[in-house]
Amino acid sequence: MIQKKLFPLLFSLVLLYSCGAPPAASDAAGGKLRVVATTGMIADALENIAGEYARVDVLMGPGVDPHLYKATQGDLKRLTEADAIFYNGLHLEGKMGEVLEKLARLKPVVAVADQLPKPDLINSTDYASAYDPHVWFDISLWSKVAGIIGEEMGRIDPAHQTAYEDNARQYQKKLNELHLWVASEIQNIPEKQRVLITAHDAFEYFGRAYGIEVRGLQGISTVSEFGLRDVTELVDFIASRKIKAVFVESSVPAKSLEAVVEGVEQRGHSTKIGGMLFSDAMGAEQTEAGTYPGMVRANVRTIVSALR
Ligand SMILES: [Zn+2]
């Protein structure tokens, strides 16, 4: 329905452009560029890299599931008024593909994770892109994304290219330190307990980067439903491996994993909900998990304290 409404809007924008009267978006932002990011993780990178020269808007707030997200009328207004749009890509924003494609004919629309070297990506047949889109959980990969954002901002606004590149390097330095911190924290979990069980498969990159086995109840996208068989298989796995805790996610309903915990208990083994992880969305603004590094730190502390 949204897409039907969007078409005339975009059509009129094309007309506006072809009449030589592009909307002066940056004027309304006090001379700053207006940049829109789909996820909070991308917005955090943009604020660090372009904050002084751009106003950064984010479409998906705390607890929002990007796999299922559809652009609202308010979003469409922000997207059409923006000077540039940054999104994850690799089919994370599965329901926004068409909107973003249309906007890409009018302005810079950057799919940050699409630009990562293919050998860095994890294959997944669950996505049209054939790759797992949850790249932000390998912080060394997200650091590469920060570099990509810096370069792209320099292309969009060449007058401040040096500043964007310098800021990107500063942010990367912070992320590289964070990457090392996560790797060392995970070592505090006894080797046999290094298994991360979550509601959906968002943590494959995390597992690969930091040496922890991962299992999700749902597939890699929350679009796929889980069935009784998935629950039974996961219950068997937890009981046989004597796993102490499983984790719910802020952007996925908790009841799926509660069924698993109950199932394990019926087998005479005990496991618990070890806490809530921020998987596909950051925490609320003004809280620790409201920034990308804070979200990572909160997750790692939750995981380590429940599994150690
Ligand atoms: Zn996801």
Residues whose N, C-alpha, C, O or C-beta is under 5 A from the ligand:
A	BS01	ZN	A202 I220 D280
